[in-house]
């Protein structure tokens, strides 16, 4: 009596395992855009809150400037009388559209209302910023 597995049985097990792994990997690739969209939305939400609190704590205006798939966190330089980039972040797999580049003031208020649209092929989120500094996220 043979107590081991034959070569054919081993190959069948390897083929079945390979096909299962391949099927799982392809299904996960389709989820990447969904998570990129969600991650980008929450990153922008946290940056808006960070900009507001930074303006309050530092006592100088802070602005978020949106350009295609990136945004800049800028601080007002009183000596140079211009905006100075503090941080620049690129968002991969999404596009950004904003009707305004919000400026946060030391009082906790915002210059104008802003609507930021974050989108890719899996959908889009709308981030609305009120003059009071309140941020609202809506899935479209």
BAZAVEX-260810 format. One record per atom (N, C-alpha, C): atom name; residue in three letters; x, y, z negated; residue number from 1. Coordinates in pm, 1 decimal. Each point is the difference from the previous one (the first is absolute). Layout:
[CA,Ala,[X,Y,Z],NUM] ...
***
This chain:
[N,Unk,[82.7,-119.7,0.0],1] [CA,Unk,[-82.7,119.7,0.0],1] [C,Unk,[86.8,125.8,0.0],1] [N,Unk,[-34.1,91.2,88.9],2] [CA,Unk,[67.5,130.0,3.8],2] [C,Unk,[-65.6,92.8,-100.2],2] [N,Unk,[80.0,67.9,-78.5],3] [CA,Unk,[-55.4,90.7,-100.1],3] [C,Unk,[16.6,146.2,39.0],3] [N,Unk,[56.5,31.4,114.8],4] [CA,Unk,[22.4,136.7,44.9],4] [C,Unk,[-94.7,39.0,112.4],4] [N,Unk,[14.6,123.4,46.4],5] [CA,Unk,[-82.7,48.6,110.6],5] [C,Unk,[77.6,-17.7,129.8],5] [N,Unk,[-72.5,-23.9,105.5],6] [CA,Unk,[66.2,-14.8,129.2],6] [C,Unk,[29.5,138.1,58.2],6] [N,Unk,[80.1,3.1,102.7],7] [CA,Unk,[37.0,124.9,65.9],7] [C,Unk,[-123.2,66.6,61.4],7] [N,Unk,[-91.0,-77.3,56.6],8] [CA,Unk,[-120.9,55.4,62.6],8] [C,Unk,[-90.1,63.8,-105.5],8] [N,Unk,[-15.3,-62.9,-113.8],9] [CA,Unk,[-81.6,56.5,-107.9],9] [C,Unk,[60.0,132.0,-48.9],9] [N,Unk,[129.3,5.8,-11.2],10] [CA,Unk,[67.8,122.9,-42.8],10] [C,Unk,[-19.0,111.2,102.9],10] [N,Unk,[11.9,-31.7,127.6],11] [CA,Unk,[-20.5,100.2,104.4],11] [C,Unk,[-143.6,50.1,2.9],11] [N,Unk,[-97.2,-86.0,-19.7],12] [CA,Unk,[-141.3,40.9,-3.5],12] [C,Unk,[-23.1,97.5,-115.6],12] [N,Unk,[55.6,-30.2,-115.3],13] [CA,Unk,[-14.8,89.7,-116.1],13] [C,Unk,[65.5,135.1,28.7],13] [N,Unk,[117.3,1.0,60.6],14] [CA,Unk,[68.6,125.5,32.2],14] [C,Unk,[-77.9,82.9,102.2],14] [N,Unk,[-57.9,-64.2,100.8],15] [CA,Unk,[-78.3,71.9,101.0],15] [C,Unk,[-123.9,61.6,-63.2],15] [N,Unk,[-69.5,-74.1,-84.5],16] [CA,Unk,[-120.8,52.2,-66.2],16] [C,Unk,[36.4,117.2,-91.8],16] [N,Unk,[107.4,-13.9,-73.9],17] [CA,Unk,[45.0,108.8,-88.6],17] [C,Unk,[37.8,123.3,81.1],17] [N,Unk,[70.9,-16.9,110.0],18] [CA,Unk,[40.0,113.1,84.9],18] [C,Unk,[-121.6,71.8,57.7],18] [N,Unk,[-98.7,-74.8,43.8],19] [CA,Unk,[-120.8,61.0,56.6],19] [C,Unk,[-77.4,77.8,-106.4],19] [N,Unk,[-5.0,-51.7,-120.3],20] [CA,Unk,[-68.0,69.8,-109.7],20] [C,Unk,[70.8,131.5,-33.2],20] [N,Unk,[131.3,-3.3,-6.7],21] [CA,Unk,[77.2,121.4,-28.7],21] [C,Unk,[-16.6,102.2,112.4],21] [N,Unk,[2.3,-44.3,124.0],22] [CA,Unk,[-16.8,89.4,113.9],22] [C,Unk,[-138.3,65.4,-0.6],22] [N,Unk,[-103.2,-76.7,-29.9],23] [CA,Unk,[-136.3,54.8,-4.9],23] [C,Unk,[-13.0,103.2,-111.6],23] [N,Unk,[61.8,-26.9,-113.6],24] [CA,Unk,[-4.6,95.0,-111.5],24] [C,Unk,[74.2,128.9,30.2],24] [N,Unk,[114.2,-12.9,64.6],25] [CA,Unk,[80.2,118.5,32.9],25] [C,Unk,[-72.8,90.7,98.0],25] [N,Unk,[-66.9,-58.0,98.7],26] [CA,Unk,[-72.3,83.0,98.4],26] [C,Unk,[-117.3,71.0,-64.4],26] [N,Unk,[-66.0,-63.5,-94.8],27] [CA,Unk,[-113.0,66.9,-63.3],27] [C,Unk,[47.5,116.4,-88.1],27] [N,Unk,[118.9,-11.0,-58.8],28] [CA,Unk,[52.0,109.0,-82.5],28] [C,Unk,[46.9,118.5,84.0],28] [N,Unk,[45.2,-23.7,121.3],29] [CA,Unk,[44.7,109.6,86.0],29] [C,Unk,[-114.8,93.9,33.1],29] [N,Unk,[-120.7,-51.8,10.2],30] [CA,Unk,[-115.7,84.0,29.3],30] [C,Unk,[-37.8,90.1,-116.6],30] [N,Unk,[46.4,-31.9,-120.6],31] [CA,Unk,[-33.1,80.1,-117.9],31] [C,Unk,[93.2,119.2,-19.4],31] [N,Unk,[113.9,1.0,66.7],32] [CA,Unk,[98.1,106.8,-20.3],32] [C,Unk,[-55.7,140.2,24.6],32] [N,Unk,[-69.4,27.1,110.9],33] [CA,Unk,[-54.1,134.7,20.3],33] [C,Unk,[-98.2,43.0,-108.9],33] [N,Unk,[-77.4,-93.2,-49.3],34] [CA,Unk,[-96.2,31.2,-106.1],34] [C,Unk,[73.1,50.0,-125.2],34] [N,Unk,[105.3,-69.5,-38.6],35] [CA,Unk,[72.2,39.0,-119.8],35] [C,Unk,[86.7,124.0,21.1],35] [N,Unk,[48.9,20.4,120.2],36] [CA,Unk,[72.8,124.8,29.3],36] [C,Unk,[-93.3,120.5,-14.3],36] [N,Unk,[-122.6,-14.2,49.7],37] [CA,Unk,[-98.4,107.7,-9.5],37] [C,Unk,[-33.0,30.3,-145.3],37] [N,Unk,[-26.3,-102.5,-77.0],38] [CA,Unk,[-34.6,18.4,-141.5],38] [C,Unk,[117.2,59.0,-78.5],38] [N,Unk,[119.1,-48.6,26.1],39] [CA,Unk,[118.8,49.8,-69.7],39] [C,Unk,[25.4,147.2,32.8],39] [N,Unk,[-11.5,35.8,126.9],40] [CA,Unk,[21.8,139.7,40.1],40] [C,Unk,[-102.4,92.7,-64.9],40] [N,Unk,[-124.9,-44.4,-6.2],41] [CA,Unk,[-105.1,82.3,-60.3],41] [C,Unk,[28.3,25.6,-146.9],41] [N,Unk,[35.7,-104.7,-73.0],42] [CA,Unk,[25.7,18.4,-142.9],42] [C,Unk,[129.4,76.3,-24.5],42] [N,Unk,[95.3,-11.0,90.7],43] [CA,Unk,[122.4,78.4,-13.9],43] [C,Unk,[-29.7,149.4,14.9],43] [N,Unk,[-82.6,35.4,97.9],44] [CA,Unk,[-36.3,140.9,19.4],44] [C,Unk,[-80.9,51.0,-118.3],44] [N,Unk,[-90.7,-81.6,-49.0],45] [CA,Unk,[-79.6,38.2,-117.0],45] [C,Unk,[90.7,29.4,-119.2],45] [N,Unk,[96.6,-86.6,-24.5],46] [CA,Unk,[89.4,23.3,-113.7],46] [C,Unk,[90.3,120.9,23.8],46] [N,Unk,[39.9,25.2,125.4],47] [CA,Unk,[81.9,118.4,29.4],47] [C,Unk,[-78.6,129.1,-19.0],47] [N,Unk,[-127.6,-2.0,33.7],48] [CA,Unk,[-82.5,119.2,-23.5],48] [C,Unk,[-6.7,30.5,-149.2],48] [N,Unk,[-21.7,-102.5,-80.7],49] [CA,Unk,[-3.9,19.9,-144.9],49] [C,Unk,[136.2,43.3,-53.6],49] [N,Unk,[107.0,-58.6,54.0],50] [CA,Unk,[133.9,38.1,-42.4],50] [C,Unk,[28.0,146.7,32.6],50] [N,Unk,[-39.6,42.9,119.2],51] [CA,Unk,[21.7,139.2,40.2],51] [C,Unk,[-75.0,95.3,-93.7],51] [N,Unk,[-121.7,-35.1,-34.2],52] [CA,Unk,[-79.3,84.8,-89.7],52] [C,Unk,[66.9,11.9,-136.7],52] [N,Unk,[40.1,-113.1,-57.8],53] [CA,Unk,[61.2,2.9,-132.3],53] [C,Unk,[137.7,63.9,2.0],53] [N,Unk,[72.0,-16.2,109.8],54] [CA,Unk,[131.0,63.0,12.5],54] [C,Unk,[-13.6,152.6,3.5],54] [N,Unk,[-102.6,48.6,70.7],55] [CA,Unk,[-23.3,144.5,5.1],55] [C,Unk,[-34.4,53.1,-138.3],55] [N,Unk,[-80.1,-73.3,-73.7],56] [CA,Unk,[-39.0,42.8,-134.7],56] [C,Unk,[121.3,1.2,-92.4],56] [N,Unk,[80.2,-107.1,3.3],57] [CA,Unk,[114.1,-10.4,-91.3],57] [C,Unk,[114.2,94.6,35.3],57] [N,Unk,[30.5,14.3,130.3],58] [CA,Unk,[111.9,85.3,41.3],58] [C,Unk,[-37.6,147.5,8.0],58] [N,Unk,[-129.2,28.9,11.7],59] [CA,Unk,[-43.9,138.9,7.8],59] [C,Unk,[22.0,65.1,134.7],59] [N,Unk,[18.0,-81.4,105.5],60] [CA,Unk,[16.8,56.4,134.4],60] [C,Unk,[-84.3,-81.1,98.5],60] [N,Unk,[-43.5,62.3,109.0],61] [CA,Unk,[-84.3,-70.2,97.5],61] [C,Unk,[71.0,-120.8,62.7],61] [N,Unk,[-78.4,-103.8,25.1],62] [CA,Unk,[49.2,-121.4,63.7],62] [C,Unk,[-94.9,-32.7,115.6],62] [N,Unk,[57.4,-39.2,113.8],63] [CA,Unk,[-82.1,-26.1,119.4],63] [C,Unk,[28.6,-139.6,53.8],63] [N,Unk,[-105.1,-63.0,51.4],64] [CA,Unk,[14.9,-123.8,75.5],64] [C,Unk,[-24.4,33.2,145.5],64] [N,Unk,[96.9,-28.4,84.6],65] [CA,Unk,[-10.5,30.8,142.6],65] [C,Unk,[-7.1,-131.3,77.2],65] [N,Unk,[-106.5,-17.7,78.9],66] [CA,Unk,[-24.0,-124.1,73.0],66] [C,Unk,[37.3,15.6,146.8],66] [N,Unk,[78.9,-96.3,51.2],67] [CA,Unk,[40.7,-1.4,140.1],67] [C,Unk,[-4.3,-144.8,48.8],67] [N,Unk,[-88.3,-31.4,94.5],68] [CA,Unk,[-15.2,-132.6,62.0],68] [C,Unk,[1.6,-114.1,-101.0],68] [N,Unk,[113.0,-66.7,-17.7],69] [CA,Unk,[4.7,-112.9,-92.4],69] [C,Unk,[92.0,27.1,-119.2],69] [N,Unk,[15.4,126.6,-34.9],70] [CA,Unk,[83.1,34.6,-115.0],70] [C,Unk,[-60.3,118.7,-73.5],70] [N,Unk,[48.0,20.0,-120.6],71] [CA,Unk,[-38.4,118.6,-75.0],71] [C,Unk,[120.3,49.4,-79.2],71] [N,Unk,[2.8,130.6,-23.2],72] [CA,Unk,[108.6,62.7,-75.0],72] [C,Unk,[-56.8,60.5,-127.1],72] [N,Unk,[68.1,-21.5,-110.5],73] [CA,Unk,[-32.5,66.1,-125.2],73] [C,Unk,[93.7,120.1,-9.1],73] [N,Unk,[-58.1,121.1,4.8],74] [CA,Unk,[80.7,122.7,4.0],74] [C,Unk,[-30.4,86.7,-121.3],74] [N,Unk,[102.2,69.3,-44.3],75] [CA,Unk,[-12.6,89.9,-114.0],75] [C,Unk,[35.5,141.6,44.2],75] [N,Unk,[-71.9,97.7,-50.8],76] [CA,Unk,[25.5,139.3,35.7],76] [C,Unk,[126.4,47.4,-70.6],76] [N,Unk,[93.7,53.7,78.1],77] [CA,Unk,[123.9,54.2,-53.6],77] [C,Unk,[-14.5,151.7,-4.8],77] [N,Unk,[-8.4,52.4,-119.3],78] [CA,Unk,[-23.8,143.7,-19.2],78] [C,Unk,[117.6,83.6,50.2],78] [N,Unk,[121.9,-50.0,-15.4],79] [CA,Unk,[117.3,75.6,44.5],79] [C,Unk,[6.3,10.1,152.2],79] [N,Unk,[-24.7,-111.4,68.6],80] [CA,Unk,[7.1,-1.0,146.2],80] [C,Unk,[-130.7,43.2,66.5],80] [N,Unk,[-105.6,6.0,-79.4],81] [CA,Unk,[-134.2,34.1,51.5],81] [C,Unk,[-42.1,-95.0,112.3],81] [N,Unk,[24.6,-129.2,-21.6],82] [CA,Unk,[-39.4,-100.5,99.2],82] [C,Unk,[-23.1,-134.1,-70.0],82] [N,Unk,[-56.4,-93.5,76.4],83] [CA,Unk,[-25.4,-133.8,-51.8],83] [C,Unk,[126.4,-84.4,12.9],83] [N,Unk,[30.1,-75.7,-104.8],84] [CA,Unk,[116.4,-87.5,-1.6],84] [C,Unk,[-48.5,-144.8,-14.8],84] [N,Unk,[43.9,-87.0,89.6],85] [CA,Unk,[-42.3,-140.6,-2.0],85] [C,Unk,[66.1,-70.6,-117.9],85] [N,Unk,[-83.3,-57.5,-87.3],86] [CA,Unk,[49.4,-76.0,-114.7],86] [C,Unk,[5.0,-148.8,30.7],86] [N,Unk,[-97.9,-46.8,78.2],87] [CA,Unk,[-7.5,-142.6,31.7],87] [C,Unk,[-71.0,-17.4,133.4],87] [N,Unk,[48.4,-92.0,80.4],88] [CA,Unk,[-61.6,-30.1,129.8],88] [C,Unk,[-26.5,-149.4,4.6],88] [N,Unk,[-123.3,-36.5,33.6],89] [CA,Unk,[-36.9,-141.9,4.5],89] [C,Unk,[-64.2,-34.1,133.6],89] [N,Unk,[41.2,-113.3,54.4],90] [CA,Unk,[-56.6,-50.4,124.6],90] [C,Unk,[-92.5,-116.1,-31.7],90] [N,Unk,[-114.1,-3.0,66.5],91] [CA,Unk,[-96.7,-107.3,-18.8],91] [C,Unk,[-4.8,-83.3,127.7],91] [N,Unk,[35.6,-125.6,-8.3],92] [CA,Unk,[3.8,-85.6,117.4],92] [C,Unk,[-135.0,-65.9,22.7],92] [N,Unk,[-38.5,-7.7,126.2],93] [CA,Unk,[-121.0,-71.1,36.2],93] [C,Unk,[-128.6,77.9,-15.4],93] [N,Unk,[8.5,128.5,-32.6],94] [CA,Unk,[-119.3,83.5,-13.6],94] [C,Unk,[24.9,135.6,65.3],94] [N,Unk,[-108.0,70.2,29.6],95] [CA,Unk,[12.9,137.6,48.2],95] [C,Unk,[-74.4,91.3,-96.9],95] [N,Unk,[50.1,121.3,-14.5],96] [CA,Unk,[-57.5,98.9,-90.5],96] [C,Unk,[-51.7,118.1,79.4],96] [N,Unk,[-118.9,46.6,-36.1],97] [CA,Unk,[-54.9,122.0,57.8],97] [C,Unk,[-53.6,82.2,-117.0],97] [N,Unk,[42.5,124.3,-8.1],98] [CA,Unk,[-45.1,87.5,-108.2],98] [C,Unk,[-43.3,133.4,58.1],98] [N,Unk,[-108.5,53.6,-53.8],99] [CA,Unk,[-45.9,130.1,46.7],99] [C,Unk,[67.2,114.1,-75.9],99] [N,Unk,[80.2,-33.7,-99.9],100] [CA,Unk,[61.7,101.8,-83.0],100] [C,Unk,[120.5,-62.3,-71.2],100] [N,Unk,[99.2,80.2,-27.4],101] [CA,Unk,[111.4,-42.2,-84.2],101] [C,Unk,[-21.9,63.8,-137.0],101] [N,Unk,[-53.9,-76.3,-95.2],102] [CA,Unk,[-40.0,59.1,-128.4],102] [C,Unk,[117.3,51.8,-82.1],102] [N,Unk,[-21.8,116.2,-59.4],103] [CA,Unk,[97.5,61.2,-89.4],103] [C,Unk,[-60.7,-1.9,-140.8],103] [N,Unk,[71.5,-60.7,-93.5],104] [CA,Unk,[-44.2,-8.5,-139.2],104] [C,Unk,[66.2,111.9,-79.0],104] [N,Unk,[-79.4,67.3,-82.2],105] [CA,Unk,[49.0,112.2,-77.9],105] [C,Unk,[14.0,-38.6,-146.5],105] [N,Unk,[78.8,78.2,-78.4],106] [CA,Unk,[22.5,-32.0,-141.3],106] [C,Unk,[-128.7,-5.2,-84.0],106] [N,Unk,[-106.1,61.4,48.2],107] [CA,Unk,[-126.9,-4.3,-73.9],107] [C,Unk,[-71.6,-133.3,19.3],107] [N,Unk,[49.4,-84.9,90.0],108] [CA,Unk,[-61.8,-128.7,27.4],108] [C,Unk,[-95.9,3.5,117.8],108] [N,Unk,[-11.0,115.1,64.8],109] [CA,Unk,[-90.5,13.4,114.2],109] [C,Unk,[75.4,-24.7,130.9],109] [N,Unk,[-77.6,-6.4,108.6],110] [CA,Unk,[55.2,-26.2,132.5],110] [C,Unk,[-35.7,116.9,90.5],110] [N,Unk,[85.6,28.4,98.6],111] [CA,Unk,[-20.0,113.8,89.8],111] [C,Unk,[-131.5,-9.8,76.2],111] [N,Unk,[-22.3,-108.9,66.1],112] [CA,Unk,[-120.3,-22.0,79.4],112] [C,Unk,[-41.2,-145.4,-12.9],112] [N,Unk,[-123.3,-26.7,37.9],113] [CA,Unk,[-42.6,-138.9,3.8],113] [C,Unk,[75.8,-69.9,112.4],113] [N,Unk,[28.2,-127.8,-18.4],114] [CA,Unk,[71.4,-75.4,102.2],114] [C,Unk,[-67.8,-135.2,20.3],114] [N,Unk,[-1.0,-43.6,124.6],115] [CA,Unk,[-47.0,-133.7,33.7],115] [C,Unk,[112.7,-69.4,73.8],115] [N,Unk,[41.0,-114.2,-52.6],116] [CA,Unk,[110.2,-75.4,57.2],116] [C,Unk,[-55.6,-133.7,46.4],116] [N,Unk,[23.3,-33.4,124.4],117] [CA,Unk,[-46.7,-125.7,56.6],117] [C,Unk,[119.6,-92.0,20.5],117] [N,Unk,[-3.7,-116.1,-65.3],118] [CA,Unk,[104.8,-101.0,12.7],118] [C,Unk,[-61.3,-115.6,77.1],118] [N,Unk,[59.7,-37.1,114.4],119] [CA,Unk,[-63.3,-104.5,81.3],119] [C,Unk,[101.6,-85.8,72.3],119] [N,Unk,[-43.7,-119.0,36.7],120] [CA,Unk,[71.3,-89.6,89.8],120] [C,Unk,[-104.0,-90.4,65.3],120] [N,Unk,[43.6,-108.1,63.2],121] [CA,Unk,[-95.2,-83.6,72.6],121] [C,Unk,[-92.7,-80.7,-90.0],121] [N,Unk,[21.8,-0.4,-130.6],122] [CA,Unk,[-85.7,-72.0,-92.7],122] [C,Unk,[-105.8,87.6,-66.3],122] [N,Unk,[-0.5,130.3,29.0],123] [CA,Unk,[-99.3,88.4,-59.4],123] [C,Unk,[60.1,132.7,-37.2],123] [N,Unk,[-72.3,71.4,-87.3],124] [CA,Unk,[50.5,129.9,-43.1],124] [C,Unk,[-57.6,37.3,-135.1],124] [N,Unk,[73.0,86.2,-68.5],125] [CA,Unk,[-41.4,57.3,-127.8],125] [C,Unk,[-0.1,150.5,14.5],125] [N,Unk,[-96.5,64.4,-65.7],126] [CA,Unk,[-4.8,146.2,-3.0],126] [C,Unk,[27.9,43.3,-143.2],126] [N,Unk,[99.8,85.3,-15.0],127] [CA,Unk,[34.9,55.0,-130.5],127] [C,Unk,[-41.9,145.8,0.5],127] [N,Unk,[-87.3,36.0,-92.7],128] [CA,Unk,[-49.3,137.4,-7.5],128] [C,Unk,[55.4,65.6,-125.5],128] [N,Unk,[48.2,121.3,16.4],129] [CA,Unk,[57.6,74.9,-110.6],129] [C,Unk,[-80.5,127.2,-19.3],129] [N,Unk,[-59.7,15.3,-117.4],130] [CA,Unk,[-80.1,118.9,-30.9],130] [C,Unk,[90.8,112.1,-50.5],130] [N,Unk,[-50.6,121.6,-0.4],131] [CA,Unk,[78.1,115.4,-45.6],131] [C,Unk,[37.2,-14.0,-147.1],131] [N,Unk,[-81.5,-70.4,-76.2],132] [CA,Unk,[28.5,-20.9,-142.2],132] [C,Unk,[112.6,-99.6,-23.3],132] [N,Unk,[42.6,-71.9,106.2],133] [CA,Unk,[105.8,-97.6,-13.1],133] [C,Unk,[-50.7,-143.3,-7.4],133] [N,Unk,[-131.6,-18.4,2.3],134] [CA,Unk,[-58.3,-133.9,-6.3],134] [C,Unk,[24.0,-71.6,132.9],134] [N,Unk,[39.5,-126.7,-7.5],135] [CA,Unk,[29.5,-79.6,118.2],135] [C,Unk,[-101.3,-114.0,9.4],135] [N,Unk,[-54.1,-19.2,120.7],136] [CA,Unk,[-97.6,-106.9,21.5],136] [C,Unk,[43.1,-81.1,123.1],136] [N,Unk,[-5.2,-133.2,-13.3],137] [CA,Unk,[37.6,-89.2,109.6],137] [C,Unk,[-125.0,-74.9,47.6],137] [N,Unk,[-22.5,0.8,131.7],138] [CA,Unk,[-116.1,-66.2,59.3],138] [C,Unk,[46.9,-91.6,112.5],138] [N,Unk,[-48.3,-123.0,-2.3],139] [CA,Unk,[30.4,-94.0,110.5],139] [C,Unk,[-96.9,26.8,112.1],139] [N,Unk,[51.5,16.9,122.2],140] [CA,Unk,[-85.7,25.7,116.0],140] [C,Unk,[-21.7,-126.5,80.3],140] 
***
